[in-house]
Amino acid sequence: MPVATLSSKSQIVLPAAIRKRLGIQTGDRLLVEVEGERIVIRKAPTSFTVALESCRDELWQGYAEDLEKERSRWD
């Protein structure tokens, strides 16, 4: 099991095998959550509206366009 170490600046370096497996590259954003006694790190989607559209539920289909329409009304 790969191990990461916390630096004196509270930084964590993810092991290369993990980064390669998940396709994580320099500059990628990561989501960090606590689940019970665990820290869960996930690769953040590049766009949350695109991530919602990829859900199987039809509720989110076309959400990005609706959001843009509403934003244009703010001006």
N, C-alpha and C positions, 0 to 999 in steps of 0.2 A: 504494500500500500504506500503510495507516494506521500511524503510529509512536507508541509510548508512551515517555515519559521517566521515568526513575527519579529520585525526589526525594531531597533530603538526608536524609529520614527513611526511605529505602528503600521508599517507596510508589510504586505504579504506577497511573496513571489510564488506564483503558481508553478508547479513542476511542469517541465517541457512536455512530458507525455500527456498531461491533462490538457494543456493548451492546444497541442496538435490534434488530439482526439475531438475537441469541441470547436476547433477552428478559431480560437481566440488569438487576436493579433494586437500588436501595440496600438493603443488609442481606443480599443473597443471599450464600451461601457458595460459594467457588470451590475446586476442587481444583487444586493446583500440583504438577506432576511434571517430572522431568528425563528426557528421552529422547535419549541421545547428547549432542549439543551444543545441543539445543533445550530450551526451557522450554515446557511445554504447560499451558495453563490451561483447565479445564473447569468448567462449572456443576455444583455438587454436587447430587445428588438430595436432596429434602427428607426422604426416608426411605430408608435403605439396604435395608430389607426390602421396601419397595414397588419399588425399583429391581431387586432380585433377582427378584421375582415377574414383572416385565415381561420377563424373559429368556424365550426360547422353550423352554428346557429345562424339562421337567415336574418336575425335581428340586426346583426352588425354589417350585413352586406350593403355597400353603398354609403356607409357612415361617413367616410372621408369627404364625399361630395356634399352631403347634408351639413357637415361641420363647416366647410368652406362657405356655403350659402349663408349660414348664420353669422359667420365672422364678417362677411361682406356687408351685412346689414348694420353692423356696429358703427361703421364710418358715417 
